[in-house]
Amino acid sequence: MTPAARVQTAIELLDSIIEAARGKGAPADRILAEWFRSHRFAGSKDRRAIRELVYAAIRACGPVPANGRAALLRLGEVDASIVPLFDGSNYGPAALEDDEQAAKGGIAPEWLEQRLAASDVTGDEAAAMLGRAPLDLRVNTLKAQRPTVELPVDAEPTAAPNGLRMATGTQVEQWAQWRDGLVEVQDTGSQLACLAVDAKPGENVIDLCAGGGGKTLALAAMMDNLGALIAADTDRGRLSRLPPRAGRAGATMIESRLLDPGREMDVLADLAGLADAVLVDAPCSGTGTWRRNPEARWRLDEAELQKLAATQAHILDLAAQLVKPGGRLVYVTCSLLDQEGAGQFDAFLTRHPTFAPHPLTLPLGTPRGHGVRLSPLSDGTDGFFIACAARA
């Protein structure tokens, strides 16, 4: 493909991504994967170049662009090699019109930038949210140790006790070490969220929003497969991914429980007041993961944010019923918005006076309210809010 043809393909893909973002449809990575599957004539260099163009254009735009062409013209404002390719050549984009407007730049839609600013996320801190994320691994201590694990590429230790970092795009899932469960892909911030739980062998621990089980597996390793570890979620599809992952990791003490939204205690009643620790990795806006999913900021609106905040409060109230006296509740969101982080945790403490904030000693992070904030700029991780409360 010519450079101009790659640009035109990127425009068409961006049209689909923009439409999907407005309608809460498929994410960008799925749209790209489906296009590559159905256009096998595109070689590996073409695929790589098209992907780079698409994501660079997404990162260059703040609000949702009018269309893919406007998005590429916005990229052309920061990359001088783009605009000359709008030359009307075969398979390339049509020549520029005199009055064509590029999409607007910025970090996010205006209302969302205001929310970030109110949470003290501005300037370089905000810009870093749209950078490129590294690839982090967690060494699974049920099968290996960080100082001795042998990998096909060089890796640097991270601040997490079992974390390793390598170049973005490393094909970890092709390694025998991944297939054999010696390592798992997990951001360092996510690993530190698990460290905050301080799960110990023999304890009763509940991962209340387990999803596909990434944090559940980390907790199982911390507990050395001793004790009880419940992985609960309302999403059957995501929860179904955990058993094969647990088998690969050698995590043998995990019990999965599928919850009915709004009637969660029907399934959890036997655990009420018995948990040493409950992890609430709550559904959230994902503002802390924009480095990996930059188009996610186009999907979020104020109504959705309010709905997410209400869900977080509900899950926290549910978790409070499960913690035993002297036990602990750890609240985590991959968001940098106080509405989902420090403010949400403060509201929980107000509603539940038997819980008091418990200090965290993590190797990274900046104090935020009664918890800790991790950010791409300050800590080199995804953005997280992490807090712990102990029950009297």
QUIBELJO-V335042 format. One record per pair of residues at least 6 apart in sequence whose C-alpha atoms are under 8 Angstrom apart, sorted by the first residue. I is the first residue (numbers start at 0). J is the second residue. D is the distance in Angstrom with one decimal. If there is no record, write none. Layout:
# QUIBELJO-V335042
I & J & D
I & J & D
This chain:
# QUIBELJO-V335042
0 & 41 & 7.4
0 & 45 & 6.6
2 & 84 & 7.2
3 & 84 & 5.1
3 & 85 & 7.1
3 & 86 & 8.0
3 & 88 & 7.4
3 & 90 & 7.1
3 & 91 & 4.5
3 & 92 & 6.7
4 & 89 & 7.7
4 & 90 & 5.0
4 & 91 & 4.4
4 & 92 & 7.3
5 & 45 & 7.1
5 & 48 & 7.3
5 & 49 & 5.8
5 & 91 & 7.5
6 & 49 & 7.2
6 & 52 & 7.3
6 & 71 & 7.8
6 & 81 & 7.9
6 & 84 & 7.5
6 & 91 & 6.8
6 & 92 & 7.0
7 & 90 & 7.0
7 & 91 & 5.2
7 & 92 & 5.0
8 & 49 & 7.1
9 & 49 & 5.7
9 & 50 & 7.6
9 & 52 & 6.3
9 & 53 & 5.5
9 & 67 & 7.6
10 & 53 & 7.7
10 & 66 & 7.9
10 & 67 & 4.4
10 & 68 & 5.4
10 & 70 & 7.7
10 & 71 & 6.7
11 & 67 & 6.4
12 & 30 & 7.6
12 & 31 & 7.2
12 & 53 & 7.4
12 & 67 & 7.4
13 & 53 & 6.5
13 & 66 & 7.1
13 & 67 & 4.6
13 & 70 & 7.7
14 & 66 & 5.4
14 & 67 & 4.7
14 & 68 & 8.0
15 & 30 & 7.5
16 & 25 & 7.8
16 & 26 & 7.1
16 & 27 & 5.6
16 & 30 & 7.0
17 & 63 & 7.1
17 & 64 & 7.3
17 & 66 & 6.8
17 & 67 & 7.4
18 & 24 & 7.8
19 & 25 & 5.8
19 & 26 & 7.1
20 & 26 & 7.4
20 & 294 & 7.3
20 & 295 & 7.6
20 & 297 & 6.0
20 & 298 & 5.0
21 & 297 & 7.3
21 & 298 & 6.3
23 & 298 & 6.2
26 & 294 & 7.8
27 & 292 & 7.9
27 & 294 & 7.1
31 & 50 & 7.5
35 & 41 & 7.4
35 & 46 & 7.2
54 & 293 & 7.6
55 & 74 & 7.0
56 & 70 & 5.7
56 & 71 & 5.7
56 & 73 & 7.0
56 & 74 & 5.1
57 & 70 & 7.1
57 & 293 & 6.5
57 & 294 & 6.3
58 & 129 & 6.1
58 & 293 & 6.2
58 & 294 & 7.8
59 & 70 & 7.8
59 & 73 & 6.6
59 & 74 & 5.8
59 & 77 & 7.9
59 & 104 & 5.8
59 & 105 & 7.3
60 & 70 & 6.6
60 & 73 & 6.7
60 & 74 & 7.8
60 & 102 & 6.4
60 & 103 & 5.7
60 & 104 & 4.4
60 & 105 & 6.1
60 & 106 & 7.3
60 & 107 & 7.6
61 & 103 & 6.0
61 & 104 & 4.6
61 & 105 & 4.1
61 & 106 & 4.8
61 & 107 & 4.2
61 & 108 & 5.7
62 & 102 & 8.0
62 & 103 & 6.5
62 & 104 & 7.3
62 & 105 & 7.3
62 & 106 & 7.9
62 & 107 & 5.3
62 & 108 & 4.1
62 & 109 & 7.1
62 & 297 & 6.8
63 & 108 & 7.1
63 & 297 & 5.6
64 & 70 & 5.9
64 & 102 & 5.3
64 & 103 & 7.2
65 & 102 & 7.0
68 & 101 & 8.0
69 & 100 & 6.6
69 & 101 & 4.6
69 & 102 & 4.9
70 & 101 & 6.5
70 & 102 & 5.4
71 & 81 & 7.6
71 & 101 & 7.7
72 & 81 & 7.6
72 & 82 & 6.8
72 & 100 & 7.7
72 & 101 & 4.9
72 & 102 & 7.0
73 & 101 & 4.8
73 & 102 & 5.3
73 & 103 & 6.8
73 & 104 & 7.0
74 & 81 & 7.3
75 & 81 & 4.9
75 & 82 & 5.4
84 & 91 & 7.3
84 & 92 & 7.3
85 & 91 & 7.0
85 & 92 & 5.2
85 & 93 & 5.9
85 & 94 & 5.0
85 & 95 & 6.1
86 & 92 & 6.7
86 & 93 & 6.2
86 & 94 & 4.5
86 & 95 & 7.3
87 & 93 & 4.2
87 & 94 & 4.5
106 & 112 & 6.7
106 & 125 & 6.9
106 & 126 & 6.6
106 & 129 & 7.6
107 & 296 & 6.2
107 & 297 & 7.4
108 & 296 & 7.6
108 & 297 & 7.3
114 & 336 & 6.9
115 & 121 & 6.9
115 & 125 & 7.8
115 & 335 & 7.3
115 & 336 & 6.0
118 & 335 & 7.2
118 & 336 & 5.7
118 & 337 & 5.5
120 & 335 & 7.5
123 & 376 & 7.4
124 & 374 & 7.7
124 & 375 & 7.6
124 & 376 & 5.6
124 & 377 & 7.7
127 & 375 & 5.9
127 & 376 & 5.5
128 & 286 & 7.9
128 & 287 & 6.9
128 & 288 & 7.5
128 & 289 & 5.8
128 & 290 & 5.7
128 & 375 & 6.2
128 & 376 & 7.6
128 & 382 & 7.9
129 & 289 & 5.8
129 & 290 & 4.8
129 & 293 & 6.5
130 & 290 & 5.3
131 & 167 & 7.9
131 & 290 & 5.4
131 & 291 & 7.2
132 & 167 & 6.8
132 & 290 & 5.5
132 & 291 & 6.4
132 & 380 & 7.8
132 & 381 & 7.8
133 & 164 & 6.9
133 & 165 & 6.6
133 & 166 & 5.9
133 & 167 & 4.8
134 & 164 & 5.8
134 & 165 & 5.4
134 & 166 & 5.9
134 & 167 & 5.0
134 & 168 & 7.2
134 & 169 & 7.3
134 & 184 & 7.5
134 & 185 & 8.0
134 & 186 & 7.2
135 & 162 & 6.7
135 & 163 & 5.6
135 & 164 & 4.4
135 & 165 & 6.4
135 & 184 & 6.0
135 & 185 & 5.6
135 & 186 & 5.1
135 & 187 & 6.3
136 & 162 & 5.6
136 & 163 & 5.1
136 & 164 & 6.3
136 & 182 & 6.3
136 & 183 & 5.5
136 & 184 & 4.5
136 & 185 & 5.2
136 & 186 & 6.9
136 & 187 & 7.7
137 & 161 & 5.4
137 & 162 & 4.7
137 & 163 & 6.4
137 & 182 & 5.6
137 & 183 & 5.2
137 & 184 & 6.2
137 & 185 & 5.9
137 & 187 & 8.0
137 & 190 & 7.4
138 & 144 & 6.4
138 & 145 & 5.9
138 & 148 & 7.9
138 & 161 & 5.3
138 & 162 & 6.4
138 & 163 & 7.5
138 & 181 & 6.0
138 & 182 & 4.5
138 & 183 & 6.6
139 & 161 & 7.6
139 & 180 & 7.0
139 & 181 & 5.2
139 & 182 & 5.3
139 & 183 & 7.0
139 & 217 & 7.4
139 & 220 & 6.5
139 & 248 & 7.1
140 & 161 & 7.9
140 & 181 & 7.7
140 & 220 & 5.8
140 & 221 & 7.8
141 & 181 & 8.0
141 & 220 & 5.6
141 & 223 & 6.6
141 & 224 & 8.0
141 & 248 & 7.3
141 & 249 & 6.7
141 & 250 & 7.5
142 & 180 & 7.3
142 & 181 & 5.6
142 & 248 & 7.5
142 & 249 & 7.5
143 & 181 & 5.8
144 & 161 & 7.6
145 & 161 & 5.7
145 & 162 & 7.6
145 & 163 & 8.0
148 & 181 & 8.0
150 & 176 & 7.2
151 & 174 & 7.7
152 & 165 & 8.0
153 & 165 & 7.0
154 & 163 & 5.8
154 & 164 & 5.3
154 & 165 & 5.0
155 & 163 & 5.4
155 & 164 & 5.1
155 & 165 & 6.6
156 & 162 & 5.8
156 & 163 & 4.5
156 & 164 & 6.3
157 & 163 & 5.4
157 & 164 & 6.4
157 & 187 & 7.0
158 & 187 & 7.3
158 & 362 & 6.2
158 & 363 & 7.1
159 & 187 & 6.0
159 & 190 & 6.3
159 & 191 & 6.1
159 & 362 & 7.5
162 & 187 & 6.4
162 & 190 & 7.6
171 & 177 & 6.5
171 & 184 & 7.9
172 & 178 & 6.9
176 & 182 & 6.3
177 & 183 & 6.5
178 & 247 & 7.0
179 & 247 & 6.0
179 & 248 & 7.3
180 & 247 & 4.9
180 & 248 & 4.3
180 & 249 & 7.3
181 & 248 & 6.9
185 & 213 & 7.2
186 & 380 & 6.7
186 & 381 & 6.9
187 & 380 & 5.9
187 & 381 & 7.8
188 & 373 & 6.9
188 & 380 & 5.2
188 & 381 & 5.9
188 & 382 & 7.4
188 & 383 & 6.8
189 & 214 & 7.4
189 & 381 & 7.9
189 & 383 & 8.0
190 & 214 & 7.4
190 & 217 & 7.4
191 & 361 & 7.0
192 & 331 & 6.8
192 & 385 & 6.4
193 & 214 & 6.3
193 & 217 & 6.7
193 & 218 & 6.5
194 & 361 & 7.7
195 & 329 & 7.1
195 & 359 & 6.7
195 & 360 & 7.9
195 & 361 & 7.2
195 & 385 & 7.7
195 & 386 & 8.0
195 & 387 & 7.5
196 & 276 & 6.8
196 & 277 & 7.8
196 & 278 & 6.8
196 & 327 & 8.0
196 & 328 & 7.8
196 & 329 & 6.1
196 & 387 & 7.9
197 & 221 & 8.0
198 & 204 & 7.2
198 & 218 & 6.4
198 & 221 & 6.1
198 & 222 & 6.0
198 & 276 & 7.2
199 & 221 & 6.4
199 & 222 & 4.9
200 & 221 & 7.2
200 & 222 & 4.0
200 & 223 & 5.9
200 & 224 & 7.1
200 & 225 & 4.9
200 & 226 & 5.9
201 & 222 & 6.9
201 & 225 & 4.9
201 & 226 & 3.7
201 & 227 & 7.0
202 & 222 & 7.7
202 & 225 & 7.6
202 & 226 & 5.0
202 & 227 & 6.4
202 & 274 & 7.8
202 & 275 & 6.1
202 & 276 & 8.0
203 & 226 & 6.0
203 & 227 & 4.8
203 & 228 & 6.1
203 & 273 & 7.3
203 & 274 & 5.1
203 & 275 & 5.3
203 & 276 & 6.8
204 & 227 & 6.2
204 & 228 & 4.9
204 & 229 & 6.4
204 & 274 & 5.6
204 & 275 & 5.9
204 & 276 & 4.9
204 & 277 & 5.8
204 & 278 & 7.8
205 & 228 & 5.8
205 & 229 & 4.7
205 & 230 & 6.2
205 & 231 & 7.5
205 & 274 & 6.8
205 & 276 & 6.5
205 & 277 & 4.7
205 & 278 & 6.2
206 & 214 & 7.9
206 & 215 & 6.4
206 & 228 & 7.5
206 & 229 & 6.0
206 & 230 & 5.0
206 & 231 & 6.2
206 & 277 & 6.0
206 & 278 & 4.9
206 & 279 & 6.6
206 & 280 & 7.7
207 & 229 & 7.8
207 & 230 & 6.3
207 & 231 & 4.9
207 & 232 & 6.3
207 & 277 & 6.8
207 & 278 & 6.0
207 & 279 & 5.5
207 & 280 & 7.3
207 & 318 & 7.4
208 & 230 & 7.4
208 & 231 & 5.9
208 & 232 & 5.0
208 & 233 & 7.9
208 & 278 & 7.7
208 & 279 & 6.0
208 & 280 & 5.6
208 & 281 & 6.2
208 & 282 & 7.8
209 & 215 & 6.4
209 & 230 & 5.3
209 & 231 & 5.6
209 & 232 & 5.6
209 & 238 & 7.1
209 & 280 & 7.4
210 & 231 & 7.8
210 & 232 & 6.0
210 & 234 & 6.9
210 & 237 & 5.1
210 & 238 & 5.3
211 & 237 & 4.7
211 & 238 & 5.2
211 & 239 & 7.2
211 & 240 & 5.4
211 & 241 & 5.3
212 & 230 & 7.3
212 & 238 & 7.1
212 & 240 & 7.5
212 & 241 & 5.3
212 & 244 & 7.9
215 & 228 & 7.9
215 & 230 & 6.6
215 & 253 & 8.0
216 & 245 & 6.7
216 & 248 & 7.5
216 & 250 & 6.8
219 & 225 & 8.0
219 & 228 & 7.1
219 & 250 & 6.1
219 & 252 & 7.3
219 & 253 & 7.4
220 & 250 & 7.2
224 & 250 & 6.2
224 & 251 & 6.3
224 & 252 & 5.6
225 & 252 & 7.0
226 & 252 & 7.2
227 & 252 & 6.3
227 & 253 & 7.0
227 & 254 & 7.8
228 & 252 & 6.3
228 & 253 & 5.0
228 & 254 & 6.3
229 & 253 & 5.9
229 & 254 & 4.9
229 & 255 & 5.9
229 & 256 & 7.1
230 & 253 & 6.7
230 & 254 & 6.0
230 & 255 & 4.7
230 & 256 & 6.2
231 & 238 & 7.7
231 & 255 & 5.8
231 & 256 & 4.7
231 & 257 & 5.8
231 & 258 & 6.6
232 & 238 & 6.5
232 & 256 & 6.8
232 & 257 & 5.5
232 & 258 & 5.6
233 & 257 & 5.6
233 & 258 & 4.6
233 & 259 & 5.9
233 & 260 & 6.2
234 & 257 & 7.3
234 & 258 & 7.9
235 & 257 & 6.5
238 & 255 & 7.5
238 & 257 & 7.5
245 & 251 & 7.1
245 & 253 & 7.9
256 & 266 & 7.4
257 & 266 & 7.8
258 & 266 & 6.4
263 & 317 & 8.0
264 & 317 & 7.7
270 & 321 & 6.1
271 & 320 & 5.7
271 & 321 & 4.3
271 & 322 & 7.1
271 & 323 & 7.7
272 & 320 & 6.0
272 & 321 & 4.5
272 & 322 & 4.9
272 & 323 & 4.2
272 & 324 & 7.3
273 & 321 & 6.1
273 & 322 & 5.9
273 & 323 & 4.7
274 & 321 & 5.8
274 & 322 & 4.8
274 & 323 & 5.3
274 & 326 & 6.7
275 & 322 & 6.3
275 & 323 & 6.1
275 & 325 & 7.6
275 & 326 & 4.5
275 & 327 & 6.3
276 & 322 & 6.4
276 & 326 & 5.7
276 & 327 & 4.8
276 & 328 & 5.7
276 & 329 & 7.5
277 & 318 & 6.6
277 & 321 & 7.3
277 & 322 & 6.6
277 & 327 & 6.6
277 & 328 & 4.9
277 & 329 & 6.3
278 & 328 & 6.1
278 & 329 & 4.9
278 & 330 & 6.3
278 & 331 & 7.7
279 & 314 & 7.4
279 & 315 & 7.0
279 & 318 & 7.3
279 & 328 & 7.4
279 & 329 & 6.0
279 & 330 & 4.9
279 & 331 & 6.0
280 & 330 & 6.2
280 & 331 & 4.7
280 & 332 & 5.8
281 & 311 & 5.8
281 & 314 & 7.4
281 & 330 & 7.4
281 & 331 & 6.4
281 & 332 & 5.8
282 & 307 & 6.7
282 & 310 & 7.5
282 & 311 & 6.8
282 & 332 & 7.2
283 & 304 & 7.9
283 & 307 & 5.8
283 & 308 & 7.5
283 & 311 & 7.7
283 & 332 & 6.3
283 & 333 & 6.8
283 & 334 & 6.7
283 & 339 & 7.0
284 & 299 & 7.0
284 & 304 & 6.6
284 & 307 & 7.2
284 & 333 & 7.7
284 & 334 & 6.3
285 & 295 & 7.6
285 & 332 & 7.8
285 & 333 & 5.4
285 & 334 & 5.2
286 & 295 & 7.8
286 & 296 & 7.1
286 & 333 & 6.7
286 & 334 & 4.7
286 & 335 & 6.1
286 & 336 & 7.5
286 & 382 & 7.2
287 & 333 & 5.0
287 & 334 & 4.6
287 & 335 & 5.8
287 & 374 & 7.3
287 & 375 & 7.9
287 & 381 & 5.3
287 & 382 & 3.7
287 & 383 & 6.1
288 & 333 & 6.7
288 & 334 & 7.7
288 & 381 & 5.6
288 & 382 & 6.4
289 & 295 & 6.7
289 & 296 & 7.3
290 & 381 & 7.7
308 & 338 & 7.0
308 & 339 & 5.9
308 & 343 & 7.5
311 & 339 & 7.6
311 & 343 & 7.8
312 & 343 & 7.1
312 & 347 & 7.1
315 & 330 & 7.9
315 & 347 & 7.0
316 & 347 & 7.5
318 & 328 & 7.4
319 & 328 & 7.4
319 & 351 & 7.9
322 & 328 & 6.9
322 & 390 & 7.1
323 & 390 & 7.2
324 & 390 & 5.4
324 & 391 & 5.6
325 & 389 & 6.4
325 & 390 & 5.1
325 & 391 & 5.4
326 & 389 & 5.8
326 & 390 & 5.6
326 & 391 & 7.9
327 & 387 & 6.8
327 & 388 & 5.6
327 & 389 & 4.3
327 & 390 & 6.0
328 & 387 & 5.6
328 & 388 & 5.2
328 & 389 & 6.3
328 & 390 & 7.9
329 & 385 & 7.2
329 & 386 & 5.7
329 & 387 & 4.4
329 & 388 & 6.5
330 & 344 & 7.6
330 & 384 & 7.9
330 & 385 & 5.7
330 & 386 & 5.3
330 & 387 & 6.2
331 & 340 & 7.8
331 & 383 & 6.9
331 & 384 & 5.6
331 & 385 & 4.7
331 & 386 & 6.7
332 & 339 & 7.0
332 & 340 & 6.6
332 & 383 & 5.6
332 & 384 & 5.4
332 & 385 & 6.9
333 & 381 & 7.2
333 & 382 & 5.5
333 & 383 & 4.3
333 & 384 & 6.5
334 & 340 & 7.0
334 & 382 & 5.8
334 & 383 & 5.4
334 & 384 & 6.5
335 & 372 & 7.5
335 & 374 & 7.7
335 & 382 & 6.0
335 & 383 & 6.3
335 & 384 & 6.7
337 & 343 & 7.2
340 & 384 & 5.5
340 & 385 & 7.7
341 & 367 & 6.3
341 & 368 & 5.2
341 & 369 & 6.6
341 & 370 & 6.7
341 & 384 & 7.3
342 & 368 & 7.7
344 & 369 & 7.6
344 & 386 & 7.5
345 & 368 & 7.7
345 & 369 & 7.3
348 & 354 & 6.2
348 & 355 & 6.8
348 & 356 & 7.7
353 & 390 & 5.7
353 & 391 & 5.6
354 & 388 & 5.8
354 & 389 & 5.4
354 & 390 & 4.4
354 & 391 & 6.2
355 & 388 & 5.2
355 & 389 & 5.4
355 & 390 & 6.6
355 & 391 & 7.5
356 & 369 & 6.3
356 & 386 & 7.6
356 & 387 & 5.9
356 & 388 & 4.3
356 & 389 & 6.3
357 & 386 & 7.7
357 & 387 & 5.2
357 & 388 & 5.0
357 & 389 & 5.9
358 & 369 & 7.9
358 & 370 & 7.5
358 & 386 & 8.0
358 & 387 & 6.9
359 & 370 & 7.5
359 & 371 & 7.7
359 & 386 & 7.3
359 & 387 & 7.1
363 & 373 & 7.0
363 & 378 & 6.3
364 & 371 & 5.6
364 & 372 & 5.3
364 & 373 & 4.7
364 & 374 & 7.5
364 & 377 & 7.7
364 & 378 & 6.6
365 & 371 & 5.3
365 & 372 & 5.2
365 & 373 & 6.6
366 & 372 & 6.2
367 & 384 & 8.0
369 & 386 & 6.5
370 & 384 & 6.9
370 & 385 & 5.6
370 & 386 & 4.2
370 & 387 & 7.0
371 & 384 & 5.7
371 & 385 & 5.3
371 & 386 & 6.3
372 & 382 & 7.3
372 & 383 & 5.6
372 & 384 & 4.6
372 & 385 & 6.5
373 & 380 & 6.7
373 & 381 & 7.1
373 & 382 & 5.2
373 & 383 & 5.0
373 & 384 & 6.5
374 & 380 & 5.9
374 & 381 & 6.0
374 & 382 & 4.3
374 & 383 & 6.6
375 & 381 & 5.4
375 & 382 & 6.0
